[in-house]
Amino acid sequence: MLASTADESTRVHLPPDMGHVEALVLLADRLQDWAIELTHGQALPPCPGHPHPMSAAMVDDTAAWVCPTGPQQVLFLIA
């Protein structure tokens, strides 16, 4: 997978044997790292009520954004 802006790009390798939910979590995680780097450390996506970003995770076979201090709480689904 290749993502780019006018000045920057990043590649994410998704192993062919990876399940679709795991692939979506990996893709979200890598694109988040890239976005945070491009914005010089801005918490993206922001975790409601906290200074840190949300984390991509698999919760009950679904890709979701969760709070890293309470990963059992799904904040948003990744679709």
C-alpha positions as MATLAB code, in Angstrom:
seq = 'MLASTADESTRVHLPPDMGHVEALVLLADRLQDWAIELTHGQALPPCPGHPHPMSAAMVDDTAAWVCPTGPQQVLFLIA';
ca = [
       0.000    0.000    0.000;
       1.372    3.436   -0.877;
       0.154    6.713    0.604;
       1.453   10.111   -0.409;
       1.065   13.850   -0.077;
       2.548   16.429   -2.401;
       5.945   16.149   -0.651;
       5.982   12.875    1.294;
       5.084    9.224    0.845;
       5.086    6.023    2.838;
       4.664    2.344    2.025;
       2.992   -0.287    4.131;
       3.674   -3.947    3.403;
       0.672   -6.157    4.125;
       1.607   -9.858    4.171;
      -0.625  -11.872    1.828;
      -1.496  -14.396    4.546;
      -2.663  -11.723    7.003;
      -6.371  -11.631    7.830;
      -8.351   -8.588    6.738;
      -8.916   -7.257   10.285;
      -5.246   -7.625   11.204;
      -4.290   -5.948    7.920;
      -6.615   -3.039    8.633;
      -5.153   -2.595   12.139;
      -1.588   -2.717   10.774;
      -2.432   -0.244    8.015;
      -4.109    2.159   10.458;
      -1.145    1.910   12.847;
       1.455    2.618   10.157;
      -0.524    5.471    8.602;
      -1.011    6.948   12.073;
       2.762    6.876   12.663;
       3.288    8.617    9.329;
       0.633   11.282   10.043;
       2.060   11.981   13.503;
       5.524   12.375   12.007;
       4.225   14.726    9.290;
       2.468   16.891   11.890;
       5.516   16.999   14.191;
       3.968   14.967   16.998;
       0.315   15.991   16.897;
      -1.856   13.310   18.567;
      -3.715   11.800   15.603;
      -6.368   10.693   15.957;
      -6.709   12.474   19.282;
      -7.883   10.408   22.234;
     -10.911   12.141   23.793;
      -9.902   13.784   27.077;
      -6.234   12.738   26.856;
      -3.056   14.270   25.398;
      -2.073   11.066   23.535;
      -3.364    9.619   20.274;
      -5.715    6.654   20.113;
      -4.231    3.263   19.221;
      -5.336    0.897   16.470;
      -6.268   -2.515   17.864;
      -8.272   -5.625   17.133;
     -11.203   -5.902   19.551;
     -13.622   -8.821   19.192;
     -12.534   -9.476   15.592;
     -13.073   -5.816   14.656;
     -10.526   -3.096   13.876;
     -10.979   -0.191   16.269;
      -9.385    2.922   17.696;
      -8.945    2.485   21.450;
      -7.444    4.476   24.307;
      -3.958    3.057   24.995;
      -4.555    3.419   28.754;
      -7.852    1.498   28.543;
      -7.696   -0.666   25.395;
     -10.844   -2.562   26.327;
     -12.857    0.594   25.586;
     -13.570    0.931   21.855;
     -13.776    4.597   20.906;
     -14.333    4.320   17.145;
     -14.493    1.465   14.663;
     -12.029    1.505   11.774;
     -13.935    0.868    8.574;
];
